[in-house]
């Protein structure tokens, strides 16, 4: 894997680059905002093969991930929806982006949950 892509993969939530491409990034002294767009690769079942599949747009989901070099990391995932010829329901890939009931990445949510249980483990004896 190309070194820059490897670095990006280490920073983003696990498996992100399998389904998404980084399409923009902006930052300031307080936060970094990265936009990732889902690849145009619909999750087709055998009965959908040979039918016309059309991308119908995006739904944006924004989550907070681990801070990077002291800056808040905001990730906007542009989730793609497809229309399959002859079907009324939209097709979308099932990808878990955030911890249930939060706007945090799964890994960041797990980290915070562990930290709240045993603060000394993460922040030293003086907490």
FENUR-V544598 format. One record per backbone hydrogen bond with DSSP energy under -1.0 kcal/mol. CO is the residue of the C=O (numbers start at 1). NH is the residue of the N-H. Records with the same first field share a line. If there is no record, write none. Layout:
CO->NH + NH
//
This chain:
2->6
3->7
4->8
5->9
6->10
7->11
8->12
13->16
15->18
16->20
19->39
21->37
24->35
26->33
30->72
31->28
32->74
33->26
34->76
35->23 + 24
36->78
37->21
39->41
42->44
45->48
48->51
52->85
54->83
57->81
59->79
61->77
63->75
64->105
68->71
71->68
72->32
73->65
74->34
75->63
76->36
77->61 + 79
78->38
79->59
81->56
82->91
83->54
84->87
91->82
99->102
103->64
104->99
105->109
106->110
107->111
108->112
109->113
110->114
111->115
112->116
113->117
114->118
118->121
119->123
120->124
//
